[in-house]
Amino acid sequence: MTEADREDELHRLTFYVQRNIRYHMRRAAFFTRWSRLSSFVGVFFGSAAAITFLSSVSGSHPLLPVAMAGVVALVSAVELVVGVSQRAWLHNDLRRRFLDIDEKMQLNPKIPMKGINELWACVRRIETDEPPTMEALELMVRNEVIISMYDYEERSQHYIPLPWWQKITAHWIHWDVSQASPAPSQKAQCA
C-alpha cells in the first residue's frame, strides 16, 4: 500500500469520525432539550397554581384544566415511551467514544495503516450500539463536515442541499435522502 493510499484511508476515517461526532452531538442536544421541555410542561401545567392562574386569565373556561392535564399526559407519555433521557445519554456516550478515536488520530497524524485498520475496528464496535440513523440529519452533518474540511471548490463538488422541511424535521422523520446528490450549481449554497 502506498503513502497516498494510507493518506486517503486516514482522510476517509477522519471524515467518518467527524461526521459521527457531530451527528451524536446534535441528537444528544435534541433529546436533552426535549427532556427539559417535558419536565417544564409537567411541572408548570401540572401545578395547581398554573391551572388557577390560567383559569383566571381565560375567564374560568371549564375545559382549560382538562386540556392542560391532557398536554401533561401526552408529553409525559412521549417522554416515557421514547425514553428521551436515556437516548440523550446514549448519544452522549457514542459521541465520547468517537471523540476517543479522534483523539488517537490527532495524537498520531502519521498513523500506520495497521493503526487505521484498528481504529476502523473500533468504529465498527461503536456502530453496534448505535440506534437507527436519521438520514436527513446525517446528511446535514455530512455537509457541515464538508464545509469544515474542504476548500470552496471541493465543497461545491460534494455538498448536498436539503429542502428546509427536511432540515426542520430531521430529528423526527426518517427521510429517504438516498437520491439526493450535489446540485450542478452549488456555489451559492456552500459559501
Backbone bond lengths (Angstrom), bond angles and torsions (degrees), N, CA, C in turn:
res aa  C-N    CA-C-N  psi(-1)  N-CA   C-N-CA  omega(-1)  CA-C   N-CA-C  phi
1 M - - - 1.445 - - 1.522 108.97 -
2 T 1.318 116.24 135.18 1.462 120.69 -177.41 1.528 110.85 -83.91
3 E 1.324 114.23 168.62 1.468 120.12 177.40 1.530 110.58 -64.16
4 A 1.315 117.56 -35.53 1.471 121.30 178.28 1.532 110.56 -64.75
5 D 1.330 116.52 -39.54 1.471 120.22 177.39 1.532 110.57 -64.16
6 R 1.331 116.20 -41.87 1.456 120.36 178.61 1.524 110.58 -63.32
7 E 1.327 116.73 -43.50 1.474 121.27 178.69 1.532 110.90 -62.83
8 D 1.328 117.22 -41.38 1.470 120.94 178.25 1.529 110.97 -62.63
9 E 1.320 115.90 -43.07 1.468 119.79 -179.54 1.526 110.98 -67.79
10 L 1.317 117.07 -38.51 1.461 120.63 176.88 1.527 110.71 -65.42
11 H 1.327 116.27 -40.46 1.469 120.33 177.16 1.529 110.37 -63.07
12 R 1.309 116.86 -43.42 1.466 121.42 179.30 1.525 110.65 -61.64
13 L 1.328 117.13 -42.91 1.464 121.65 177.76 1.530 110.73 -65.41
14 T 1.319 116.99 -44.63 1.468 121.30 179.37 1.520 110.54 -58.91
15 F 1.324 116.39 -46.38 1.466 120.82 179.80 1.523 110.31 -60.83
16 Y 1.310 116.39 -46.03 1.468 121.59 -178.16 1.531 111.22 -62.57
17 V 1.316 116.71 -44.58 1.457 121.03 -179.45 1.527 109.93 -66.28
18 Q 1.325 117.48 -44.42 1.466 120.35 178.71 1.528 111.47 -60.50
19 R 1.314 116.52 -41.72 1.462 120.43 178.85 1.522 110.52 -62.27
20 N 1.313 117.66 -43.30 1.462 120.90 -179.24 1.521 112.66 -69.47
21 I 1.319 117.83 -35.44 1.465 120.63 175.73 1.521 109.35 -60.11
22 R 1.313 116.38 -47.99 1.470 120.37 -178.81 1.523 111.20 -66.97
23 Y 1.312 117.08 -40.10 1.463 120.83 -179.41 1.528 110.37 -61.00
24 H 1.320 116.76 -50.78 1.465 120.28 -177.14 1.530 111.20 -70.16
25 M 1.314 117.58 -30.29 1.456 120.18 175.48 1.533 109.61 -64.60
26 R 1.316 117.63 -44.04 1.468 120.99 178.60 1.523 111.81 -65.72
27 R 1.323 117.31 -42.12 1.472 119.83 179.73 1.531 110.52 -65.20
28 A 1.321 117.29 -43.48 1.465 120.25 178.95 1.526 110.36 -61.73
29 A 1.319 117.02 -43.29 1.469 120.13 179.53 1.524 110.66 -64.11
30 F 1.321 117.62 -40.03 1.464 121.23 178.94 1.524 110.77 -61.56
31 F 1.327 116.75 -49.41 1.459 119.78 -178.59 1.530 112.07 -67.69
32 T 1.321 117.73 -33.17 1.464 120.53 176.16 1.526 110.17 -65.41
33 R 1.331 117.35 -45.01 1.468 120.30 177.65 1.526 110.53 -61.72
34 W 1.333 116.97 -42.86 1.466 119.98 179.82 1.532 110.43 -62.61
35 S 1.307 117.33 -40.96 1.460 121.08 -179.93 1.529 110.54 -64.29
36 R 1.313 116.81 -42.07 1.467 120.04 178.24 1.520 111.19 -65.59
37 L 1.331 116.84 -41.24 1.464 120.66 178.38 1.519 110.34 -62.23
38 S 1.318 117.56 -45.05 1.463 119.45 -178.79 1.525 111.04 -67.39
39 S 1.317 117.37 -33.78 1.467 119.46 175.39 1.525 110.31 -65.82
40 F 1.322 116.79 -43.31 1.466 120.38 178.29 1.524 110.86 -61.45
41 V 1.338 116.72 -47.02 1.465 120.51 179.93 1.526 110.03 -60.21
42 G 1.305 117.31 -44.05 1.462 120.65 -179.49 1.513 112.66 -63.27
43 V 1.323 116.44 -44.13 1.460 119.97 -178.46 1.526 110.86 -71.90
44 F 1.339 116.44 -47.09 1.460 119.24 -175.05 1.519 112.45 -71.35
45 F 1.332 116.14 -56.25 1.464 119.02 -176.54 1.523 113.05 -74.21
46 G 1.306 116.96 -15.53 1.454 119.86 178.13 1.513 113.05 -89.78
47 S 1.325 116.77 -6.42 1.467 118.57 -177.53 1.527 111.43 -86.98
48 A 1.278 115.37 145.90 1.466 120.86 178.37 1.516 111.01 -65.14
49 A 1.339 117.31 -33.27 1.465 120.46 -179.83 1.529 110.69 -64.11
50 A 1.336 117.69 -42.47 1.461 120.58 179.22 1.520 110.70 -65.41
51 I 1.312 116.97 -42.37 1.467 120.33 179.49 1.528 109.69 -63.17
52 T 1.312 117.76 -43.41 1.469 121.34 178.88 1.522 110.74 -63.11
53 F 1.340 116.42 -45.17 1.464 120.63 -179.64 1.522 111.18 -63.13
54 L 1.317 116.93 -50.82 1.466 119.74 -177.64 1.524 111.67 -67.67
55 S 1.308 118.30 -31.09 1.464 120.82 175.95 1.526 110.59 -66.80
56 S 1.328 116.20 -38.84 1.473 118.86 179.62 1.519 111.14 -70.79
57 V 1.321 117.56 -34.53 1.467 121.35 178.27 1.522 110.58 -70.22
58 S 1.299 117.13 -40.03 1.468 120.59 -175.81 1.524 112.75 -86.30
59 G 1.287 118.31 4.54 1.455 120.15 179.99 1.511 112.63 79.92
60 S 1.291 116.90 33.82 1.468 122.69 177.48 1.523 113.13 56.38
61 H 1.320 115.28 46.44 1.467 119.36 176.29 1.524 107.87 -66.95
62 P 1.322 118.49 126.78 1.470 120.56 -173.12 1.531 114.29 -67.98
63 L 1.318 117.66 -21.62 1.470 119.08 -177.76 1.530 113.38 -86.68
64 L 1.336 117.42 -11.82 1.457 119.88 -177.38 1.528 113.22 -60.05
65 P 1.323 119.60 -48.86 1.471 118.06 177.94 1.524 112.83 -61.53
66 V 1.327 117.13 -35.58 1.469 120.39 178.40 1.524 109.87 -66.48
67 A 1.339 116.57 -43.13 1.467 120.63 179.22 1.523 110.79 -63.11
68 M 1.334 116.61 -42.53 1.460 119.94 179.57 1.527 111.08 -64.51
69 A 1.311 116.55 -40.61 1.462 119.82 177.26 1.521 110.54 -64.01
70 G 1.327 116.40 -37.08 1.465 120.39 177.12 1.516 112.24 -64.17
71 V 1.344 116.32 -41.07 1.471 120.46 177.85 1.526 110.04 -63.37
72 V 1.310 116.95 -44.90 1.472 120.62 179.21 1.526 110.36 -61.13
73 A 1.328 116.29 -43.82 1.464 119.97 -179.74 1.519 111.19 -63.92
74 L 1.325 117.60 -42.69 1.466 121.29 -179.44 1.528 111.52 -64.39
75 V 1.322 116.73 -49.40 1.460 120.33 -178.48 1.526 110.64 -64.83
76 S 1.305 117.08 -39.86 1.470 120.43 178.35 1.522 111.43 -65.71
77 A 1.340 116.72 -37.10 1.466 120.29 178.16 1.516 110.84 -65.23
78 V 1.334 116.61 -42.91 1.473 119.68 177.68 1.520 109.68 -61.57
79 E 1.312 116.23 -45.17 1.472 120.83 179.11 1.529 111.14 -57.27
80 L 1.325 115.71 -44.12 1.457 120.86 -177.34 1.531 112.18 -71.85
81 V 1.325 116.89 -48.25 1.470 120.69 -175.36 1.523 111.56 -69.63
82 V 1.331 116.72 -44.40 1.468 120.15 -177.79 1.524 110.89 -75.32
83 G 1.314 116.86 -29.54 1.464 119.59 -177.32 1.512 110.72 71.29
84 V 1.312 115.49 51.63 1.461 121.88 -172.59 1.526 112.27 -57.31
85 S 1.303 118.11 -47.20 1.474 120.82 -178.28 1.529 111.31 -63.10
86 Q 1.328 116.41 -40.64 1.465 119.69 178.46 1.532 111.22 -66.02
87 R 1.321 116.22 -36.52 1.471 119.03 178.49 1.524 111.28 -67.61
88 A 1.318 116.52 -39.59 1.467 119.14 176.79 1.525 109.77 -60.77
89 W 1.333 116.68 -44.39 1.458 120.65 178.87 1.533 110.92 -62.21
90 L 1.340 116.94 -44.24 1.464 121.13 -179.60 1.527 111.32 -59.59
91 H 1.332 116.78 -47.96 1.467 119.26 -178.26 1.524 111.44 -67.61
92 N 1.324 118.15 -33.80 1.469 119.90 174.11 1.522 110.75 -63.67
93 D 1.326 116.78 -42.08 1.461 120.96 178.32 1.531 111.07 -63.61
94 L 1.321 116.90 -44.17 1.468 119.81 179.11 1.531 110.84 -63.61
95 R 1.322 116.81 -40.27 1.468 120.52 177.70 1.521 110.23 -60.89
96 R 1.328 117.15 -44.47 1.469 120.30 179.14 1.531 111.40 -61.47
97 R 1.308 116.83 -39.57 1.472 119.61 -179.92 1.528 110.95 -66.42
98 F 1.334 117.60 -38.24 1.467 119.66 175.41 1.529 110.70 -69.59
99 L 1.326 117.55 -33.90 1.463 120.43 175.88 1.527 111.23 -63.95
100 D 1.325 117.71 -34.82 1.468 120.81 175.98 1.526 110.74 -61.19
101 I 1.329 116.44 -42.38 1.467 120.09 178.06 1.522 109.84 -65.11
102 D 1.331 116.90 -43.08 1.461 121.00 179.16 1.526 110.62 -60.78
103 E 1.322 116.92 -40.30 1.459 120.83 178.50 1.532 110.86 -62.41
104 K 1.320 117.21 -42.03 1.471 120.23 178.06 1.523 110.90 -61.77
105 M 1.323 117.06 -38.93 1.471 119.77 178.60 1.527 111.17 -69.23
106 Q 1.333 117.26 -38.20 1.461 120.48 -179.99 1.532 111.64 -67.93
107 L 1.334 116.46 -35.06 1.456 119.85 -179.93 1.522 112.96 -72.29
108 N 1.322 117.13 -22.45 1.458 121.13 -178.82 1.528 109.92 -135.62
109 P 1.342 117.93 78.89 1.463 120.09 -177.39 1.540 113.72 -64.16
110 K 1.306 117.54 -21.80 1.470 121.25 178.86 1.530 110.75 -101.45
111 I 1.305 115.75 34.74 1.466 121.27 -177.80 1.529 110.17 -55.59
112 P 1.341 117.60 133.33 1.465 119.78 -179.79 1.533 111.33 -72.81
113 M 1.299 116.01 166.28 1.460 121.33 -177.03 1.526 111.43 -59.03
114 K 1.314 117.52 -35.87 1.466 120.30 177.92 1.527 110.00 -60.97
115 G 1.328 116.69 -42.48 1.455 121.12 178.11 1.523 112.08 -64.87
116 I 1.321 116.68 -38.37 1.473 120.89 177.22 1.520 109.52 -62.86
117 N 1.310 116.76 -43.33 1.468 120.41 178.91 1.528 111.36 -63.45
118 E 1.326 116.44 -38.34 1.469 119.77 177.19 1.532 110.93 -64.56
119 L 1.327 116.75 -38.72 1.463 120.07 178.06 1.526 111.18 -67.81
120 W 1.346 117.01 -37.01 1.469 119.52 174.82 1.531 110.45 -62.55
121 A 1.318 116.66 -36.11 1.470 119.56 176.86 1.532 110.26 -64.86
122 C 1.331 117.26 -38.55 1.470 120.45 175.53 1.526 110.51 -62.83
123 V 1.320 116.49 -40.76 1.470 121.00 178.10 1.527 109.85 -60.26
124 R 1.309 117.24 -44.42 1.473 120.80 -179.50 1.522 111.50 -63.04
125 R 1.336 116.99 -36.14 1.469 119.77 176.71 1.528 110.52 -66.03
126 I 1.319 117.12 -39.88 1.464 120.42 177.87 1.523 110.17 -64.37
127 E 1.315 116.50 -40.81 1.468 120.58 -177.99 1.527 112.68 -60.57
128 T 1.315 117.38 -26.28 1.466 119.09 179.18 1.527 111.55 -68.02
129 D 1.323 117.64 -21.22 1.465 121.92 179.45 1.523 113.29 -96.16
130 E 1.323 117.12 -4.70 1.459 120.62 -176.55 1.525 111.84 -79.13
131 P 1.341 116.72 138.29 1.471 119.57 172.53 1.524 109.21 -74.00
132 P 1.331 118.33 172.17 1.467 119.73 177.95 1.535 111.35 -54.85
133 T 1.305 114.96 144.29 1.460 121.71 -175.91 1.518 111.31 -85.33
134 M 1.316 115.48 139.90 1.455 122.26 172.32 1.530 105.99 -86.73
135 E 1.326 116.53 105.31 1.460 121.68 -168.60 1.524 113.74 -61.71
136 A 1.329 118.37 -40.71 1.462 120.07 -179.79 1.530 110.28 -65.72
137 L 1.314 117.10 -40.91 1.460 120.11 177.75 1.523 110.55 -64.66
138 E 1.310 116.35 -40.40 1.461 119.85 178.38 1.531 110.67 -62.22
139 L 1.322 116.79 -39.43 1.458 120.38 177.59 1.532 110.60 -66.71
140 M 1.317 116.75 -37.51 1.466 119.73 177.36 1.524 111.43 -61.93
141 V 1.323 117.40 -45.13 1.466 119.27 -179.33 1.525 110.59 -73.05
142 R 1.314 117.30 -29.12 1.468 120.45 173.51 1.529 109.50 -60.04
143 N 1.327 115.44 -44.56 1.468 119.58 178.20 1.528 111.22 -62.95
144 E 1.327 117.69 -37.97 1.468 120.92 177.46 1.522 111.04 -61.85
145 V 1.333 116.26 -42.84 1.462 119.73 179.81 1.527 110.06 -66.93
146 I 1.312 117.34 -39.05 1.468 120.44 176.80 1.518 110.05 -58.99
147 I 1.328 116.57 -45.17 1.463 120.25 179.93 1.524 110.80 -64.09
148 S 1.327 117.68 -37.46 1.466 120.24 -177.75 1.524 113.64 -77.36
149 M 1.342 117.86 -26.46 1.463 119.65 -173.36 1.524 114.87 -104.15
150 Y 1.323 118.24 -24.78 1.463 120.23 -171.74 1.516 112.16 -109.99
151 D 1.317 114.76 155.34 1.456 118.65 174.54 1.537 109.31 -78.32
152 Y 1.309 115.82 176.64 1.462 121.76 -171.32 1.534 112.39 -57.16
153 E 1.321 117.83 -44.79 1.472 121.01 -178.08 1.524 112.14 -64.13
154 E 1.331 116.35 -44.71 1.460 119.36 179.81 1.529 111.34 -67.59
155 R 1.321 116.48 -35.55 1.466 119.49 176.68 1.517 110.65 -57.22
156 S 1.310 115.62 -46.61 1.464 119.42 -175.74 1.526 111.75 -64.64
157 Q 1.300 117.91 -21.34 1.463 120.97 178.00 1.526 113.07 -83.93
158 H 1.331 117.72 -25.18 1.459 120.89 -171.86 1.527 115.58 -115.53
159 Y 1.317 117.89 -21.82 1.462 122.27 -176.47 1.533 109.94 -66.03
160 I 1.330 116.33 130.05 1.469 121.73 -179.47 1.526 108.05 -117.54
161 P 1.331 117.39 111.17 1.467 119.11 -178.72 1.530 111.97 -72.60
162 L 1.310 114.83 152.19 1.467 122.15 176.13 1.520 108.53 -120.87
163 P 1.329 117.47 144.86 1.465 118.91 174.27 1.526 110.43 -64.54
164 W 1.315 116.77 153.27 1.467 121.65 -176.50 1.517 112.57 -58.84
165 W 1.337 117.87 -36.41 1.464 119.09 -177.70 1.529 111.90 -69.00
166 Q 1.312 117.08 -28.92 1.466 118.63 174.97 1.525 110.94 -74.55
167 K 1.318 116.67 -33.90 1.457 119.80 178.34 1.528 111.57 -65.05
168 I 1.331 116.93 -44.89 1.464 118.30 -175.08 1.524 112.87 -78.23
169 T 1.323 117.91 -15.46 1.462 120.88 178.60 1.532 112.21 -112.12
170 A 1.319 116.83 13.32 1.463 121.37 -174.54 1.527 113.52 -61.22
171 H 1.332 117.61 -28.44 1.468 120.25 179.03 1.524 112.16 -81.49
172 W 1.305 118.12 -16.25 1.465 122.03 -172.60 1.518 114.65 -106.17
173 I 1.339 117.07 -34.45 1.463 121.28 -170.88 1.526 109.60 -118.11
174 H 1.314 115.07 136.37 1.469 120.88 174.23 1.531 108.23 -81.86
175 W 1.329 115.92 88.95 1.465 120.35 178.98 1.525 109.62 -79.11
176 D 1.332 116.14 142.27 1.462 120.77 173.89 1.526 107.55 -87.05
177 V 1.309 116.73 107.24 1.462 121.44 179.71 1.529 110.88 -110.05
178 S 1.322 116.53 17.63 1.467 120.11 -176.54 1.523 112.45 -65.42
179 Q 1.313 117.57 -24.17 1.466 120.27 -179.70 1.525 112.25 -91.63
180 A 1.317 117.30 -4.51 1.464 120.89 -179.96 1.519 109.88 -68.66
181 S 1.308 114.87 140.62 1.462 120.21 178.81 1.523 108.68 -150.15
182 P 1.331 115.69 162.16 1.473 117.88 179.17 1.524 110.77 -58.76
183 A 1.323 115.34 135.63 1.467 120.67 177.88 1.517 109.34 -76.59
184 P 1.340 117.94 154.68 1.470 119.91 -178.98 1.527 113.54 -58.46
185 S 1.328 118.17 -37.64 1.456 119.47 -179.90 1.521 109.17 -116.13
186 Q 1.327 114.47 91.91 1.463 120.64 -177.14 1.512 112.65 -95.58
187 K 1.306 119.33 -6.13 1.457 121.82 -169.29 1.525 112.18 -56.28
188 A 1.302 119.11 -41.68 1.460 120.83 -177.55 1.521 111.08 -71.44
189 Q 1.308 118.13 -31.13 1.451 120.84 -174.96 1.523 113.13 -85.35
190 C 1.295 118.22 -17.76 1.458 120.49 -176.23 1.514 112.45 -96.20
191 A 1.287 117.44 -15.96 1.472 120.14 -175.33 1.496 111.89 -68.22
